[in-house]
Amino acid sequence: SVAKNGFLFTITESGHLFTLEIENRKNVWLTDLGSRPKGLAADEQNVYVTMAQINKVYAFDQKNGKKVWQSRTKKSMSNSLPLVIDKYLVVGDDAGFINAFDKQTGKVVWQKNLGEVIHSSPAFGEGLIFIGTEDENSAVFALTLDYGETVWRFPIDKVERSTTRVNLFHGTPTYHDGKVYIGGENWYFYVLSAKTGKLIWKHEFDGWFTSAPALDNKNIYIGNWNGNFYALSQDTGDIVWAYNVIKDAPFEISSYGPSGEVQKQGMNSWPIVTDSKVFFGTSNGYFYALDKTGRLLWKEKYGSAWPILTNDILIIPNHPPPDALKGEMIVALSNNLPVKAIDNNISSFKTNSLKVSTVLVVAVLVLVGIIGYLLKRWYKKTR
């Protein structure tokens, strides 16, 4: 999901794109995409959708949902998420190409073959695109924005492979203050110079990193696939604190990493950091709020949600049917069922369901049942 211009744009597994007006929680329009989507991006005019199972990219007008253009990548985009950068829409695909489209027309401006599957998503800083690749020669690349030329390439450390340790960059880099931050499935976390790709520091941990780190002015925040969520020093990589989610909800059924290997518990969710709090979702089914010391504030069962923070409102698109969401200035939106939300523990409201297709089907079935019941009673009375 993405939030822009007071609207929430969200996609569902059933292949729909929805628009919700955030302030009054009203559904604005619905588009049937015909296949399962993967990623969303938005600018001031359009919302852009990439597809998980086919190689199509769409642009829709934010106001009415009408299709503005349609274009293609070399292959489907099963993991890489799109990014709007200046006049471009940039995304990686499963064929190993990074694609730059003119965001106004959908015309392909350039396509760069990085030689390996791209499940990482692009980041941008200092005029460069940063992205990782996922194969035998996995690396982080820095490319020029206008032409896709390679400025530098940083290869992943080769470690002994196992069922839970592979030499891949599945996660997404984050650019911050002249540096690129990224974790690998080889259990290492790296900090690189954005200009040169030179290694600043790296540290070995105890599980895969597959999400994008979040940063404040001191720390790096990221979770791995051994159930640990870390705050790391930006300067040294030392652990400031760690919160382990396994103690909160031990798994009874095995969890699987992004390549199918058995893991304990993981975090694909990109964390959100505010002045005083850190939010993230996990595969144990819970969504967490911690303070900046690593102390648990609250947890609720919202699945491995990817939160959005807009105008002091935390939006959590989620799959399970939740009961309540607690915290200050927080709203939860569900793509399955309406969600009860508590705003600063003062007032409460219910959002409209985002999964309109399911709601309509249920509504029709209920209506048919009621009509059938009334007809049956009428028939009995007339006999």
MINUMI-585238 format. One record per residue (C-alpha): residue number from 1; residue in three letters; x, z, y. Coordinates in nm, 3 decimals. Last residue first. Example, Ala and Ser with C-alpha at 12.3 -4.5 7.8 and 13.67 -1.06 7.14 Angstrom:
[2 "SER" [1.367 0.714 -0.106]]
[1 "ALA" [1.230 0.780 -0.450]]
END
This chain:
[383 "ARG" [-5.111 0.099 -2.248]]
[382 "THR" [-5.066 0.094 -1.871]]
[381 "LYS" [-4.901 0.437 -1.854]]
[380 "LYS" [-4.643 0.351 -2.123]]
[379 "TYR" [-4.548 0.027 -1.945]]
[378 "TRP" [-4.502 0.208 -1.615]]
[377 "ARG" [-4.274 0.465 -1.778]]
[376 "LYS" [-4.063 0.189 -1.939]]
[375 "LEU" [-4.050 -0.004 -1.613]]
[374 "LEU" [-3.925 0.306 -1.432]]
[373 "TYR" [-3.652 0.368 -1.692]]
[372 "GLY" [-3.539 0.006 -1.689]]
[371 "ILE" [-3.523 0.007 -1.310]]
[370 "ILE" [-3.315 0.325 -1.317]]
[369 "GLY" [-3.080 0.186 -1.581]]
[368 "VAL" [-3.038 -0.142 -1.394]]
[367 "LEU" [-2.955 0.052 -1.080]]
[366 "VAL" [-2.700 0.264 -1.265]]
[365 "LEU" [-2.541 -0.047 -1.416]]
[364 "VAL" [-2.531 -0.218 -1.075]]
[363 "ALA" [-2.370 0.085 -0.914]]
[362 "VAL" [-2.112 0.113 -1.192]]
[361 "VAL" [-2.019 -0.254 -1.156]]
[360 "LEU" [-2.006 -0.226 -0.779]]
[359 "VAL" [-1.785 0.083 -0.796]]
[358 "THR" [-1.547 -0.082 -1.041]]
[357 "SER" [-1.506 -0.392 -0.820]]
[356 "VAL" [-1.483 -0.177 -0.509]]
[355 "LYS" [-1.170 0.002 -0.624]]
[354 "LEU" [-1.089 0.152 -0.288]]
[353 "SER" [-1.349 0.423 -0.316]]
[352 "ASN" [-1.472 0.544 0.020]]
[351 "THR" [-1.309 0.863 0.134]]
[350 "LYS" [-1.465 1.206 0.116]]
[349 "PHE" [-1.444 1.460 0.393]]
[348 "SER" [-1.316 1.806 0.468]]
[347 "SER" [-1.257 2.014 0.778]]
[346 "ILE" [-1.033 2.308 0.856]]
[345 "ASN" [-0.766 2.335 0.585]]
[344 "ASN" [-0.537 2.119 0.801]]
[343 "ASP" [-0.735 1.815 0.686]]
[342 "ILE" [-0.867 1.872 0.333]]
[341 "ALA" [-0.928 1.561 0.129]]
[340 "LYS" [-1.180 1.496 -0.148]]
[339 "VAL" [-1.099 1.168 -0.315]]
[338 "PRO" [-1.341 0.894 -0.408]]
[337 "LEU" [-1.255 0.731 -0.740]]
[336 "ASN" [-1.028 0.456 -0.869]]
[335 "ASN" [-0.806 0.321 -0.592]]
[334 "SER" [-0.784 0.666 -0.440]]
[333 "LEU" [-0.712 0.764 -0.085]]
[332 "ALA" [-0.559 1.098 0.009]]
[331 "VAL" [-0.550 1.233 0.363]]
[330 "ILE" [-0.300 1.484 0.493]]
[329 "MET" [-0.258 1.631 0.840]]
[328 "GLU" [-0.147 1.967 0.706]]
[327 "GLY" [-0.156 2.033 0.333]]
[326 "LYS" [-0.400 2.037 0.042]]
[325 "LEU" [-0.539 1.751 -0.166]]
[324 "ALA" [-0.836 1.817 -0.390]]
[323 "ASP" [-0.991 1.703 -0.717]]
[322 "PRO" [-0.802 1.398 -0.827]]
[321 "PRO" [-0.932 1.113 -1.044]]
[320 "PRO" [-0.600 0.968 -1.165]]
[319 "HIS" [-0.473 0.640 -1.013]]
[318 "ASN" [-0.333 0.717 -0.670]]
[317 "PRO" [-0.292 0.576 -0.322]]
[316 "ILE" [-0.149 0.869 -0.124]]
[315 "ILE" [-0.185 0.850 0.251]]
[314 "LEU" [-0.006 1.111 0.459]]
[313 "ILE" [-0.142 1.117 0.812]]
[312 "ASP" [0.088 1.207 1.098]]
[311 "ASN" [0.025 0.868 1.264]]
[310 "THR" [0.121 0.684 0.946]]
[309 "LEU" [0.303 0.822 0.643]]
[308 "ILE" [0.265 0.629 0.322]]
[307 "PRO" [0.302 0.775 -0.027]]
[306 "TRP" [0.403 0.594 -0.344]]
[305 "ALA" [0.208 0.771 -0.621]]
[304 "SER" [0.346 0.851 -0.965]]
[303 "GLY" [0.031 1.034 -1.067]]
[302 "TYR" [-0.201 1.223 -0.834]]
[301 "LYS" [-0.209 1.565 -1.003]]
[300 "GLU" [-0.148 1.807 -0.718]]
[299 "LYS" [0.161 2.000 -0.611]]
[298 "TRP" [0.209 2.243 -0.327]]
[297 "LEU" [0.472 2.402 -0.104]]
[296 "LEU" [0.758 2.405 -0.355]]
[295 "ARG" [1.084 2.526 -0.202]]
[294 "GLY" [1.362 2.267 -0.183]]
[293 "THR" [1.508 2.398 0.143]]
[292 "LYS" [1.355 2.113 0.348]]
[291 "ASP" [1.005 2.210 0.232]]
[290 "LEU" [0.857 2.059 -0.078]]
[289 "ALA" [0.535 1.864 -0.131]]
[288 "TYR" [0.483 1.720 -0.477]]
[287 "PHE" [0.257 1.466 -0.649]]
[286 "TYR" [0.200 1.537 -1.015]]
[285 "GLY" [0.138 1.310 -1.314]]
[284 "ASN" [0.462 1.389 -1.498]]
[283 "SER" [0.577 1.042 -1.392]]
[282 "THR" [0.656 1.170 -1.045]]
[281 "GLY" [0.531 1.145 -0.687]]
[280 "PHE" [0.718 1.240 -0.369]]
[279 "PHE" [0.679 1.430 -0.041]]
[278 "VAL" [0.952 1.608 0.160]]
[277 "LYS" [0.870 1.846 0.446]]
[276 "SER" [0.992 1.991 0.775]]
[275 "ASP" [1.072 1.708 1.012]]
[274 "THR" [0.916 1.450 0.778]]
[273 "VAL" [1.056 1.281 0.466]]
[272 "ILE" [0.866 1.045 0.237]]
[271 "PRO" [0.997 0.982 -0.112]]
[270 "TRP" [0.988 0.643 -0.285]]
[269 "SER" [0.805 0.689 -0.614]]
[268 "ASN" [0.989 0.559 -0.918]]
[267 "MET" [1.058 0.919 -1.015]]
[266 "GLY" [1.122 1.008 -1.374]]
[265 "GLN" [1.055 1.243 -1.658]]
[264 "LYS" [1.232 1.265 -1.991]]
[263 "GLN" [1.344 0.912 -2.067]]
[262 "VAL" [1.289 0.676 -2.359]]
[261 "GLU" [1.416 0.326 -2.288]]
[260 "GLY" [1.159 0.062 -2.191]]
[259 "SER" [1.349 -0.110 -1.909]]
[258 "PRO" [1.168 0.073 -1.627]]
[257 "GLY" [1.205 0.411 -1.799]]
[256 "TYR" [0.965 0.541 -2.057]]
[255 "SER" [0.806 0.884 -2.089]]
[254 "SER" [0.760 1.044 -2.428]]
[253 "ILE" [0.438 1.235 -2.485]]
[252 "GLU" [0.406 1.613 -2.455]]
[251 "PHE" [0.577 1.609 -2.118]]
[250 "PRO" [0.657 1.939 -1.953]]
[249 "ALA" [0.454 1.994 -1.636]]
[248 "ASP" [0.600 2.237 -1.382]]
[247 "LYS" [0.929 2.315 -1.559]]
[246 "ILE" [0.992 1.940 -1.596]]
[245 "VAL" [0.977 1.893 -1.219]]
[244 "ASN" [1.333 2.009 -1.146]]
[243 "TYR" [1.410 2.071 -0.779]]
[242 "ALA" [1.768 2.029 -0.664]]
[241 "TRP" [1.951 2.164 -0.359]]
[240 "VAL" [2.238 2.069 -0.130]]
[239 "ILE" [2.404 1.865 -0.406]]
[238 "ASP" [2.732 1.721 -0.281]]
[237 "GLY" [2.725 1.354 -0.182]]
[236 "THR" [3.002 1.412 0.074]]
[235 "ASP" [2.881 1.310 0.418]]
[234 "GLN" [2.515 1.240 0.346]]
[233 "SER" [2.481 1.574 0.168]]
[232 "LEU" [2.239 1.542 -0.118]]
[231 "ALA" [1.882 1.672 -0.154]]
[230 "TYR" [1.782 1.605 -0.511]]
[229 "PHE" [1.472 1.564 -0.726]]
[228 "ASN" [1.546 1.619 -1.093]]
[227 "GLY" [1.323 1.523 -1.387]]
[226 "ASN" [1.593 1.344 -1.582]]
[225 "TRP" [1.481 1.003 -1.457]]
[224 "ASN" [1.611 1.055 -1.103]]
[223 "GLY" [1.475 1.171 -0.769]]
[222 "ILE" [1.599 1.098 -0.416]]
[221 "TYR" [1.650 1.268 -0.080]]
[220 "ILE" [1.968 1.209 0.122]]
[219 "ASN" [2.060 1.476 0.377]]
[218 "LYS" [2.174 1.540 0.732]]
[217 "ASN" [1.987 1.339 0.999]]
[216 "ASP" [1.702 1.249 0.764]]
[215 "LEU" [1.720 1.015 0.469]]
[214 "ALA" [1.498 0.864 0.201]]
[213 "PRO" [1.638 0.712 -0.119]]
[212 "ALA" [1.485 0.405 -0.283]]
[211 "SER" [1.367 0.436 -0.642]]
[210 "THR" [1.528 0.361 -0.978]]
[209 "PHE" [1.799 0.626 -1.020]]
[208 "TRP" [1.873 0.692 -1.385]]
[207 "GLY" [1.983 1.029 -1.514]]
[206 "ASP" [2.240 1.311 -1.518]]
[205 "PHE" [2.448 1.265 -1.202]]
[204 "GLU" [2.773 1.090 -1.113]]
[203 "HIS" [2.881 1.076 -0.750]]
[202 "LYS" [3.000 0.794 -0.527]]
[201 "TRP" [3.170 0.784 -0.189]]
[200 "ILE" [3.256 0.550 0.096]]
[199 "LEU" [3.284 0.235 -0.118]]
[198 "LYS" [3.359 -0.075 0.091]]
[197 "GLY" [3.067 -0.316 0.124]]
[196 "THR" [3.219 -0.449 0.446]]
[195 "LYS" [2.959 -0.418 0.722]]
[194 "ALA" [2.710 -0.184 0.554]]
[193 "SER" [2.985 0.050 0.433]]
[192 "LEU" [2.878 0.182 0.096]]
[191 "VAL" [2.725 0.505 -0.040]]
[190 "TYR" [2.672 0.514 -0.414]]
[189 "PHE" [2.475 0.724 -0.667]]
[188 "TYR" [2.583 0.703 -1.028]]
[187 "TRP" [2.365 0.759 -1.336]]
[186 "ASN" [2.440 0.414 -1.482]]
[185 "GLU" [2.084 0.324 -1.386]]
[184 "GLY" [2.209 0.297 -1.032]]
[183 "GLY" [2.143 0.472 -0.701]]
[182 "ILE" [2.168 0.316 -0.355]]
[181 "TYR" [2.267 0.411 0.002]]
[180 "VAL" [2.397 0.151 0.248]]
[179 "LYS" [2.580 0.275 0.559]]
[178 "GLY" [2.599 0.185 0.927]]
[177 "ASP" [2.351 0.449 1.046]]
[176 "HIS" [2.100 0.417 0.763]]
[175 "TYR" [2.023 0.133 0.523]]
[174 "THR" [1.835 0.215 0.203]]
[173 "PRO" [1.897 0.031 -0.121]]
[172 "THR" [1.629 -0.031 -0.383]]
[171 "GLY" [1.654 0.075 -0.745]]
[170 "HIS" [1.706 -0.141 -1.052]]
[169 "PHE" [2.082 -0.166 -1.007]]
[168 "LEU" [2.202 -0.192 -1.367]]
[167 "ASN" [2.479 -0.065 -1.593]]
[166 "VAL" [2.267 0.116 -1.851]]
[165 "ARG" [2.230 0.481 -1.949]]
[164 "THR" [1.925 0.622 -2.129]]
[163 "THR" [1.939 0.434 -2.459]]
[162 "SER" [2.317 0.426 -2.429]]
[161 "ARG" [2.579 0.218 -2.251]]
[160 "GLU" [2.933 0.333 -2.192]]
[159 "VAL" [2.998 0.298 -1.822]]
[158 "LYS" [3.072 -0.005 -1.605]]
[157 "ASP" [3.062 0.083 -1.238]]
[156 "ILE" [2.830 -0.146 -1.042]]
[155 "PRO" [2.977 -0.440 -0.853]]
[154 "PHE" [2.976 -0.452 -0.468]]
[153 "ARG" [2.928 -0.799 -0.320]]
[152 "TRP" [3.001 -0.899 0.040]]
[151 "VAL" [2.892 -1.141 0.310]]
[150 "THR" [2.696 -1.374 0.081]]
[149 "GLU" [2.514 -1.646 0.276]]
[148 "GLY" [2.136 -1.621 0.283]]
[147 "TYR" [2.106 -1.858 0.581]]
[146 "ASP" [1.925 -1.678 0.864]]
[145 "LEU" [1.943 -1.319 0.740]]
[144 "THR" [2.302 -1.311 0.619]]
[143 "LEU" [2.345 -1.156 0.275]]
[142 "ALA" [2.483 -0.823 0.151]]
[141 "PHE" [2.478 -0.790 -0.227]]
[140 "VAL" [2.470 -0.489 -0.459]]
[139 "ALA" [2.589 -0.561 -0.812]]
[138 "SER" [2.485 -0.602 -1.174]]
[137 "ASN" [2.715 -0.820 -1.382]]
[136 "GLU" [2.544 -0.770 -1.719]]
[135 "ASP" [2.197 -0.772 -1.560]]
[134 "GLU" [1.994 -0.620 -1.275]]
[133 "THR" [2.068 -0.721 -0.918]]
[132 "GLY" [2.069 -0.515 -0.600]]
[131 "ILE" [1.964 -0.600 -0.243]]
[130 "PHE" [2.092 -0.568 0.113]]
[129 "ILE" [1.990 -0.812 0.389]]
[128 "LEU" [2.222 -0.823 0.691]]
[127 "GLY" [2.177 -0.833 1.069]]
[126 "GLU" [2.306 -0.479 1.116]]
[125 "GLY" [2.040 -0.345 0.879]]
[124 "PHE" [1.787 -0.465 0.624]]
[123 "ALA" [1.662 -0.357 0.283]]
[122 "PRO" [1.546 -0.586 0.003]]
[121 "SER" [1.375 -0.472 -0.316]]
[120 "SER" [1.550 -0.426 -0.650]]
[119 "HIS" [1.406 -0.590 -0.959]]
[118 "ILE" [1.622 -0.899 -0.918]]
[117 "VAL" [1.725 -1.067 -1.244]]
[116 "GLU" [2.075 -1.210 -1.231]]
[115 "GLY" [2.270 -1.502 -1.088]]
[114 "LEU" [2.231 -1.421 -0.720]]
[113 "ASN" [2.057 -1.753 -0.655]]
[112 "LYS" [1.979 -1.777 -0.284]]
[111 "GLN" [1.659 -1.938 -0.157]]
[110 "TRP" [1.628 -2.054 0.203]]
[109 "VAL" [1.366 -2.128 0.468]]
[108 "VAL" [1.078 -2.170 0.222]]
[107 "LYS" [0.772 -2.259 0.431]]
[106 "GLY" [0.503 -1.991 0.432]]
[105 "THR" [0.387 -2.100 0.778]]
[104 "GLN" [0.402 -1.790 1.001]]
[103 "LYS" [0.623 -1.574 0.778]]
[102 "ASP" [0.885 -1.845 0.740]]
[101 "PHE" [0.993 -1.759 0.389]]
[100 "ALA" [1.321 -1.613 0.261]]
[99 "ASN" [1.367 -1.592 -0.116]]
[98 "ILE" [1.619 -1.395 -0.318]]
[97 "PHE" [1.665 -1.567 -0.651]]
[96 "GLY" [1.748 -1.399 -0.981]]
[95 "ALA" [1.476 -1.562 -1.189]]
[94 "ASP" [1.274 -1.240 -1.181]]
[93 "ASP" [1.223 -1.265 -0.805]]
[92 "GLY" [1.357 -1.113 -0.483]]
[91 "VAL" [1.160 -1.092 -0.157]]
[90 "VAL" [1.202 -1.175 0.213]]
[89 "LEU" [0.933 -1.262 0.469]]
[88 "TYR" [1.100 -1.400 0.779]]
[87 "LYS" [1.047 -1.417 1.156]]
[86 "ASP" [1.203 -1.073 1.222]]
[85 "ILE" [1.233 -0.906 0.883]]
[84 "VAL" [0.915 -0.853 0.680]]
[83 "LEU" [1.001 -0.706 0.340]]
[82 "PRO" [0.860 -0.795 0.000]]
[81 "LEU" [0.877 -0.573 -0.311]]
[80 "SER" [1.087 -0.654 -0.618]]
[79 "ASN" [0.934 -0.534 -0.945]]
[78 "SER" [0.751 -0.806 -1.140]]
[77 "MET" [0.810 -1.080 -0.883]]
[76 "SER" [0.724 -1.397 -1.077]]
[75 "LYS" [0.960 -1.694 -1.088]]
[74 "LYS" [1.124 -1.949 -0.858]]
[73 "THR" [0.919 -1.828 -0.561]]
[72 "ARG" [0.604 -1.997 -0.439]]
[71 "SER" [0.391 -2.034 -0.126]]
[70 "GLN" [0.038 -1.976 -0.003]]
[69 "TRP" [-0.080 -1.974 0.357]]
[68 "VAL" [-0.327 -1.820 0.601]]
[67 "LYS" [-0.580 -1.694 0.344]]
[66 "LYS" [-0.878 -1.533 0.512]]
[65 "GLY" [-0.889 -1.153 0.492]]
[64 "ASN" [-1.090 -1.115 0.813]]
[63 "LYS" [-0.880 -0.924 1.065]]
[62 "GLN" [-0.553 -0.894 0.874]]
[61 "ASP" [-0.523 -1.268 0.817]]
[60 "PHE" [-0.384 -1.321 0.470]]
[59 "ALA" [-0.041 -1.444 0.358]]
[58 "TYR" [0.021 -1.517 -0.008]]
[57 "VAL" [0.322 -1.538 -0.241]]
[56 "LYS" [0.297 -1.696 -0.586]]
[55 "ASN" [0.535 -1.691 -0.881]]
[54 "ILE" [0.296 -1.547 -1.140]]
[53 "GLN" [0.288 -1.215 -1.325]]
[52 "ALA" [0.371 -0.957 -1.058]]
[51 "MET" [0.240 -1.138 -0.748]]
[50 "THR" [0.352 -1.096 -0.390]]
[49 "VAL" [0.108 -1.019 -0.108]]
[48 "TYR" [0.158 -1.053 0.268]]
[47 "VAL" [-0.064 -0.901 0.538]]
[46 "ASN" [-0.087 -1.096 0.861]]
[45 "GLN" [-0.107 -1.048 1.235]]
[44 "GLU" [0.110 -0.757 1.357]]
[43 "ASP" [0.333 -0.755 1.051]]
[42 "ALA" [0.252 -0.657 0.694]]
[41 "ALA" [0.411 -0.619 0.351]]
[40 "LEU" [0.263 -0.578 0.005]]
[39 "GLY" [0.397 -0.592 -0.348]]
[38 "LYS" [0.297 -0.633 -0.712]]
[37 "PRO" [-0.026 -0.825 -0.756]]
[36 "ARG" [-0.214 -0.869 -1.086]]
[35 "SER" [-0.400 -1.198 -1.100]]
[34 "GLY" [-0.704 -1.368 -0.946]]
[33 "LEU" [-0.628 -1.246 -0.595]]
[32 "ASP" [-0.986 -1.133 -0.521]]
[31 "THR" [-1.001 -1.042 -0.152]]
[30 "LEU" [-1.195 -0.750 -0.003]]
[29 "TRP" [-1.284 -0.674 0.357]]
[28 "VAL" [-1.337 -0.388 0.602]]
[27 "ASN" [-1.395 -0.080 0.385]]
[26 "LYS" [-1.458 0.216 0.617]]
[25 "ARG" [-1.242 0.527 0.614]]
[24 "ASN" [-1.331 0.614 0.978]]
[23 "GLU" [-0.978 0.644 1.115]]
[22 "ILE" [-0.800 0.453 0.839]]
[21 "GLU" [-0.998 0.129 0.844]]
[20 "LEU" [-0.962 0.011 0.485]]
[19 "THR" [-0.851 -0.330 0.370]]
[18 "PHE" [-0.854 -0.421 0.005]]
[17 "LEU" [-0.654 -0.671 -0.202]]
[16 "HIS" [-0.777 -0.720 -0.556]]
[15 "GLY" [-0.611 -0.808 -0.886]]
[14 "SER" [-0.744 -0.549 -1.130]]
[13 "GLU" [-0.418 -0.354 -1.100]]
[12 "THR" [-0.511 -0.282 -0.741]]
[11 "ILE" [-0.371 -0.372 -0.400]]
[10 "THR" [-0.382 -0.179 -0.072]]
[9 "PHE" [-0.394 -0.250 0.298]]
[8 "LEU" [-0.462 0.051 0.520]]
[7 "PHE" [-0.566 -0.024 0.877]]
[6 "GLY" [-0.484 0.138 1.211]]
[5 "ASN" [-0.258 -0.147 1.324]]
[4 "LYS" [-0.055 -0.135 1.002]]
[3 "ALA" [-0.048 0.078 0.687]]
[2 "VAL" [0.098 -0.052 0.362]]
[1 "SER" [0.000 0.000 0.000]]
END
